[in-house]
Amino acid sequence: MSVLGLASSRTAAAIVVVLGLVLSLGVVCNGGKTSSFVRRVEKTVDMPLDSDVFKVPPGFNAPQQVHITQGDQLGAAVIVSWVTVDEPGSSTVLYWSANSKKKKANGKITTYKFYNYTSGYIHHTTVRNLKFNTKYYYVVGIGHTERKFWFITPPEVGPDATYTFGLIGEPMTQIRHYSLRIKPPEGTRRLFVGDLSYADHYPNHDNVRWDTWGRFIERSVAYQPWIWTAGNHEIDFAPEIGETKPFKPYSHRYHVPYESSGSTSPFWYSIKRASSYIIALSSYSAYGTYIPQYTWLQEELPKVNRSEAPWLIVLMHSPWYNSYNYHYMEGETMRVMYEPWFVKYKVDVVFAGHVHAYERSERVSNVAYNIVNGICKPVKDQSAPVYITIGDGGNIEGLATNMTEPQLDYSAYREASFGHATFDIKNRTHAYYSWHRNQDGYAVKADSIWFFNRFYHPVDDSTTAEP
């Protein structure tokens, strides 16, 4: 090769390198903060099934796995659920408030079979016409072994009703820590973003794990209503053992008030609570154009009256914005379908799970792309929600620790640790959010932000994590 030819080749190579650097600078931008905290790596092991946290309550046909959730769209009803094993027994709930007469509500019983497992008698009873902001006591197990619990109803729906939500996902190890820290009225409602028992982790989807899980969480969910979102570990689709109906154990055990919001399925629905409007979506049900979930959400979002319930919150399992290398872009097709609506209707915040770590995004959107224009990079957008991944409750699969580098510019804060959060609504304009890592049983506030409501106070609330 001639000297001139060699020089030309080197020049061309240099141009390619420089061009590559320029292009890479245009595509990749450093984001917010990645926590320097490193959780000690420990082997994930099951708690023994004879552990006291799984203990069956004493007494003949004693109700177990007691749990409650909101029973209508406004918060004036509660669904009480429990399991009996010796015989069906009564589905009556006896309930009362201070200085009031005792009342009764009657429910229904269901059972199911899954491979070689037969469930106990699963009771679901809806207690209606409750007074707002009132403490109620209730008793189940009428006629056999009675057990007594209590709950507090929310304030009446209104723009300045204060309320605190507890948040956690994938909660296999954090229930004790959560229940000790977040007691009513501080965390009077829990938002749950999917993956309950992990029964599908065991041979033949061992449904005994649904029973032990139900007894494990009873200490919280018998007193604090949880709003349920289905995750991938609730699918329980196992054709190799003859189980072809998705969500069978979950849908028999955990009822939600989906019909009150006009939904045709318990996997997507809405409720109002205090000053919030909460929409739960299903990452693992069909969501394409014209099908039921799509049609319902398309009709639901215009119904949201922000002057009545200003805080618009969405729950789902698979995150749309995720800078970990676990489950990366699994939520992308759903994001493409629904994100323009989230921006149009100014959703305040989206909570998701699935990734076993913590992350909070800036307000970003990626809705301009139309295949041919090449505009496919998320941009800051004050009409968009903040996306929070909180699948860090603790589980048999362990932490997600492998992150994309450098940190993507839409990512405000991320940390590979277990923890839980609270979303504390102060009024129609402000809410305070904080995430607490849990190391060896101690809660440490690691991330926090003031939210400014997108309807009443839509100013820029972008921020990195507080130190």
Secondary structure, DSSP 8 states (H G I E B T S, - for coil): --HHHHHHHHHHHHHHHHHHHHHHHHH----SEE--------------TTSGGG---SSTT--EEEEEEE-SSSSS-EEEEEEESSS----EEEEEETTS--EEEE-EEE--EETTEE--EEEEEEE-S--TT-EEEEEE-TTSS-EEEEEE----S-TT--EEEEEESS-SS-HHHHHHHS-TTTT-EEEE-S--S-GGGSGGG-THHHHHHHHHHHHHHTTS-EE----GGG---BGGGTB-STTHHHHHH----GGGGT-SSTTSEEEEETTEEEEE--TTS--STTSHHHHHHHHHGGG--TTTS-EEEEE-SS-SS--BSSSTTTTHHHHHHHHHHHHHTT--EEEE-SSSSEEEEEEEE-----SSS---S-EE-TTS-EEEEE--S--TT-----B-SS--TTEEEEE-S-EEEEEEE-SSSEEEEEEEEEETTEEEEEEEEEEE-TTT-----------
